[in-house]
Amino acid sequence: MPYKEVWVDEEDLDSFEDDDLIEELEDRGYLITKKSEDHLDQEIEDVVWHFRNGRKKDALIVLERIYPELYGLSRLI
């Protein structure tokens, strides 16, 4: 599933409540979910599965989704 992470000035968000932002995004067709620690475990298992099955680039893409600061790592392969 594609994802997009966007950084915005914190002061701009102070004028909105979380529920308002969630409602607006859902109205635009986005699916909003809350990550749990179990979710992280599943994502790491996905990285391992891709790597063991020879899909190294896919493993790195999933890893970039977990840790956005690693963005671009998959381009090195």
CORQUI-V578268 format. One record per backbone hydrogen bond with DSSP energy under -0.5 kcal/mol. NH is the residue of the N-H (numbers start at 1). CO is the residue of the C=O. If there is no record, write none. Layout:
NH/CO ; NH/CO
This chain:
12/9 ; 13/9 ; 14/10 ; 15/12 ; 16/13 ; 21/17 ; 22/18 ; 23/19 ; 24/20 ; 25/21 ; 26/22 ; 27/23 ; 28/24 ; 29/26 ; 30/25 ; 32/30 ; 33/31 ; 40/36 ; 41/37 ; 42/38 ; 43/39 ; 44/40 ; 45/41 ; 46/42 ; 47/43 ; 48/44 ; 49/45 ; 50/46 ; 51/47 ; 52/48 ; 53/49 ; 54/51 ; 55/50 ; 56/54 ; 59/55 ; 60/56 ; 61/57 ; 62/58 ; 63/59 ; 64/60 ; 65/61 ; 66/62 ; 67/63 ; 68/66 ; 70/67 ; 71/68 ; 73/70 ; 75/72 ; 76/73 ; 77/74
